[in-house]
Amino acid sequence: MFTGSIVALITPMNEHGQIDYETLKSLVDWHLECGTNAIVAMGTTAESCTLTQSEHISVVKTIAEQVAGKVPVIAGNGLNSTQQSIELTQALDQLPIDGFLTVTPYYNKPTQKGLQLHFEAIANSTVKPILLYNVPGRTACDLLPETVAALSHIDNIVGIKEATGDKSRVSQLQSLINTPFTLLSGDDETALEFTKLGGHGVISVTANVMPAEMAAIYQSALNGDFSQAEALNEKLERLHNALFIEPNPVPVKWALKKLNRIPSDQVRLPLLKMESSHQTIVIEAMESAQVI
């Protein structure tokens, strides 16, 4: 169900930091036109940490209703409190979504056993499928392959977004998991190699800027045409890097404004708009990718 090029969609805002719902709908329509395989609503790229719970739910609702079942919608539901994650999951579960993306708890640095019990409790609060989300660079918490393997026996834990950038995780997970389990990269720079090693696609930041191209790369890769996928991906390599020259989603919002896809590149504190000194780097990467 969750394969290919999956966009981690931004949350567009006006210059006052209020959510721009009309632009959000237009972004959804653009992704549907461009062949994006699924949409993550309220992941890291959506600035989920700085939205209120009511805003979080409202954004997911808007995306799900605009998608109208055309592609899967995966809602971010992970917080560093197990109970609050359960409550958010139950609220989102009332919406027409297809599954959840559940990040490891951040800041409180649980043990592997604590992580296992955390995810088990959240999984028990819904029947919808759950993708685990491992991004230790942001959470100071690494969900190890052995723990993932233990969690894979829970019926509705169906896969993982592995955002370590460590391609060896593919073979580690494959050797430990003996049930069908979706392996998605969360790192655009290494995602194609991850897929070549047996992964099933990417949850992508770059897809915000080049959705049709990312869809074509991962359609080719999943069809086994890696030479075509590599040729398509080569021109995006500088962009994959440039979109992380400042904390995500600062550069990707700037790039989308440059493309006139959003009217404002506003982010919420503690993030700031991109430094002018970095703009040339992003522009050159966009030119290299032939998006401008």
N, C-alpha and C positions, 0 to 999 in steps of 0.2 A: 504493500500500500504506500509506503513512504520511501520512494526511491527517486534517483535522478537529481535534477537541479531544484533545490528547495530554497526559496528566498527567506532570509531572516529580515522581514520587512521593517523599514524604519517607521517612526511615528512622526508625520509632518506636523509642524507647529507654526503659528504666526509669530510675529515679532514680539508679542507679549508672552510667549510661551504657552499659549492655549492651543489645544489640539485642533488641527485643521481637518475636519472630517470630510469635507468635499474633496480635498486633495488626496486624502487617504483612499477614498473610493476610486478616484481616477488612477491611482497607482495600482490598485487591485485590478482594474480593467486592463491596464497596460500589461500586467503580468499574465493575465488570461490570454490576451492576444499574442503574447510572445512565446507561449509554450512552457512557462514555468510549471513544474510538476506538482508543487505543493507550496503552501504559504505557512510560515511560522509567524504567528501573531503574538506579540508581547514576549519576544526573546530579548537577549542582551542588546541587540541592535535597535530595538524599539524603545530603549531607555526605560525599561520596566522598573528599574530601581528608583526612578524619580517620579513615577506616576502614582496617584492615589489608587486604592483598590477599586473604587467606583470608575475611575478613568480606565484602568486596566480592563475591567469587564466590558466597558462601553466600546473600547477599541476592538476587542475580540469580537463583540457582537456585530459591530459595523463591518468588519472584514468578512465574517462568516455569512452575513446576509448579502453582502455584495458578491461574494463568490458563488452563492446559491448552489452549492453542490458540484460545481464544475471541476474543482480539484480539492484534494484534502486540505483542511485547515487544522493546524496543530497549535494549541494554545500553551504558552508558557505558564507554568503554575508553581514554580519552585521558589521557596523562600528559605531563610535560615532557621525558621521555626517550623517544626513538623506540624503542629496543630494549626498554625496559620496557613500552611500549604494545603492541608486537608480542607480547611474552610474555603480557600480560594478555588480549589479543585471542585468542590461541591457547587459553588456558585457558577463556575464556568461550565460545569456539566449540564446545565440547563439550556445551553446555547447549541446551535446546530454545528458543532465542531466534530472533528474526526479522531482527535487524540490529544495527548499532552506531551510537552517537552519539560522535563523536570530536572533542574540544575542541582548539582550538589550544594549542600548548605555552605554559605560563605561566612567568613569571619570567625565562627566558633570552632572550626577545625576538629570535627568529630573523628573518632576511630573508624576503622573499616566496619566493625560490628555495629557501631552507631549509624553509619551510612546505610548498612543493610536494613536495619530496623526502620530507619527513616523512610526509605523507599518502599518497603513492605507496607508500612502504615498508609502511605499515600495511595499505593496501588489498591489497597483494600477499600478505599473510599470511592472508587469508581469502577465501572466495567469497561470503560474506554481504554484503548491501547496507550501505553506510556513509552516514550523514548527517554532513556536516561541521558543526562547531559554532563559531560566531564570537561571542565575548563579550568584546570588548576592555576593557570596564570592569572585568573581573576578571583578565584575563590580561596586560594591557599589550601586546597583540599583535592587530593587525587584519588579518584575512584579506581582502584586497582582491578586488573583483569580477573583475578580470583573472586573478587566481590561481585563483579558483573556476572560472572558465571553462576554464582549462587542465586543472584536475582533473576537470571534467565529462566529459572524453573517456575516463576510466577506467571500465570497464564497471560496476564495483560501487560507485562513488561516485555516489549517486543523488539527493542533495539537500543542503540546508543548513538548519540552524537559525541564523537571522540575528538576533542579540540586541543589535544596536547601537541599536535604536529608531529608526533612520534609514529612513523609508519609501521614500526615493528609491532605496534598494538594490534594490527590486523591479524597477524599470524598467532599472536598470543591469545587473542580472543577466540579465534577459530579453533585452536587446539584445546581450549577449555570448555567451549559451549557445544553441546550435542543436540540442540534443538534449533529450529529455524529462528534466526535472529538477525535483524537489520543493522548493518554497520555503516554509519554515515560519518564522513569527515566534517569537522567544524573549522577547518583551516584551509582557506582557498589556495594558498601557495602550494600545499602538499596534497591537495584533495584528489587530483588525478592519479598520482602515484598510489595513494590509498585505495582508490577504486580499482586500479590495475592489479593490486595485490589481493583483491577479493571483496572490497567494499562495495556499497550499493549507491553511492552518490555523495552529495554534499549539501549541508545547510550553509548557505552562502551569503556573504556580505556583497561580493562583487556582483551578484545577480541583481542587486538593487539598481545598478548602473547599466549592466549589459545583460538583460534577462534572456533575450533570444539567443545570444552567443553562448551563454552558460548552458541553456537548455540543449543546444546543438552539441556541445562538448560531451555532456553526460549521456545524451541519447546515443552518440557514437560509441562512447566507452562501454555502456551497458550492452550494446550490440556486439561488442568485441572488436570494434574497429578502432584500435588504439592509435594507429598512425594518423587517422583523421582527427581523433580527439586531441592528440599532441600538437598537430599542426594548428588547430583552432585555439588551443590553450596558450601556445607560445606567444601570441601577440598580446595576451592579457597578463603576462607574468609581471610586468612592471606595475600594472594597475592593482593586482593582488597585493603587492607590497605597499604601494602608495596610499591605499585606503586605510592603512594602519600607521601612517606617519604620526598621527595623533590618536588619542583614544577613540575607538569606535563608539558611536557613529559620526563623530565630528567630520572626518574627511568625506565620508559617503554622502552626508547631507550637503556638504559644499559642492560636491560633484553633481548631485541631482539638481541643485539650484543653477549651476552652470549650464546644465542641459535644459533648463526651463521646465523640469518635471515637478518641481516644488517652488513656490514663490519665496520661501524663506528657509535659510539653513539654521534657524534658531534651535538651540539645545537648552536643556535646563541645568542650572547649577547643581552640582559643582563643575559640570562641563562648561566650556566656553567655545565660541565659534573659532574656526581654524585660524591660526596665526598667518598673517600675510606672507611671512617668509617661507611657508610651506606650499603656497598656492601654485607656484611655478612647477614644483615637483609633481603635484597632482595633475596639472594641465599637461605636462609632458607625458605622463603616463597615459592620460586619456587620449592624447594624440597618437601615442605608440599603439594603443588598442583600437585606433581609428573610430573612436566614439565621437570625437570632435575633429 
